[in-house]
Structures are given as C-alpha cells and as structure tokens.
Amino acid sequence: MMYRFMTLDDGTEVVHSDTYIDNGIETVKVYFEKPVHGGFHSAECYLPDYTWKHISGFTKNEIASFHEYVQSIAHIIIQLARDGGFDNAANF
C-alpha cells in the first residue's frame, strides 16, 4: 500500500509504502511524482540506504534536492510506514 506524505512547492507528490523486508532489511519505498504536460516525472528512493531507481524526467539537480529532503525526514517516513501512514499514526 502507498500512503500520501506531502506535496512539495513545485507540485511533486511524495508518497511512501508500508515497511517490508528486503534481503533481511526493513525497507520503505518513497515515490516522487510530478505532473507535467503529457505525463509525469517520477522517481523511487528506497530507505534506509537511499537507493534511487526508475528515475524518469527529473534532472540530476532535482534528484539531489529530493535526496537531501529525504535524508532530513527519513526517520519520520520510516515511522509512518510502520504505523500505516499519517491517518493511522498513533502520536504524530
């Protein structure tokens, strides 16, 4: 399941998955999607190791900015992923 996290100033939507185990490591997929004329720009970042995959349309500078952003709030996203998103978070 994917949970809405935030809409950035440029219209990019940030959503995240539930936690899941990948090769013995608790993992969360963070997905970025921005509507553009004719479709979407998108990218996936996997926590906790900040691996980027499936980048389409975003520039290297945009990904670098997203990377800094995710690093600053990864602890919050991971906890929300454990709790089932904002709507199910116990004490956020």
C-alpha positions in Angstrom: 0.0 0.0 0.0 1.2 3.6 -0.7 0.5 6.5 1.6 0.4 10.2 0.8 3.1 12.1 2.6 3.4 15.6 1.1 3.0 17.8 -1.9 6.2 19.9 -2.5 6.1 23.5 -3.7 6.7 22.5 -7.3 3.7 20.2 -7.3 5.7 17.0 -6.8 3.7 14.4 -4.8 5.6 12.3 -2.2 4.2 9.0 -1.1 5.6 6.0 0.7 5.0 2.3 1.1 4.5 0.2 4.2 7.7 -1.2 5.6 8.7 -4.5 4.1 11.7 -6.9 4.4 14.1 -6.9 1.5 17.2 -9.1 1.9 16.7 -9.1 5.7 16.5 -5.3 5.9 13.4 -3.2 6.8 12.8 -1.2 3.7 10.4 1.7 2.6 9.8 2.8 -0.9 9.5 6.6 -1.3 7.9 7.6 -4.6 8.1 11.1 -6.2 5.7 12.0 -9.0 5.2 15.4 -10.7 2.6 16.1 -13.3 3.9 17.7 -16.5 2.5 18.3 -19.9 1.9 14.9 -21.5 2.5 12.8 -18.4 4.6 12.6 -15.2 8.1 12.8 -14.0 8.8 10.1 -11.4 11.5 8.5 -9.2 11.7 6.0 -6.4 14.0 6.2 -3.4 14.5 3.1 -1.1 15.2 3.6 2.6 17.2 3.1 4.6 20.1 3.0 2.1 18.8 5.9 -0.2 19.0 3.8 -3.4 17.4 5.7 -6.4 15.6 3.7 -9.1 13.3 4.3 -12.1 14.1 8.0 -12.5 12.1 9.4 -15.4 12.1 13.1 -16.3 13.7 14.6 -13.2 17.1 16.3 -13.6 20.2 15.4 -11.6 19.7 18.6 -9.6 16.1 17.8 -8.8 17.1 14.3 -7.6 19.9 15.8 -5.5 17.4 18.1 -3.9 15.0 15.3 -3.3 17.8 13.2 -1.8 18.6 16.0 0.7 14.9 16.3 1.6 14.5 12.5 2.1 17.6 12.4 4.3 16.2 15.1 6.5 12.8 13.4 7.1 13.6 9.7 6.6 13.1 8.9 10.3 9.6 10.3 10.0 8.7 8.4 6.8 10.0 5.1 8.3 7.9 5.5 11.4 4.8 6.4 9.4 5.4 3.4 7.1 5.5 1.2 10.2 2.2 2.8 11.5 0.3 2.8 8.2 0.7 6.4 7.1 -0.5 9.7 8.7 -4.1 8.6 9.1 -3.1 5.6 11.2 -0.1 7.1 13.1 -0.7 6.9 16.8 1.0 10.0 18.1 2.3 12.2 15.2 
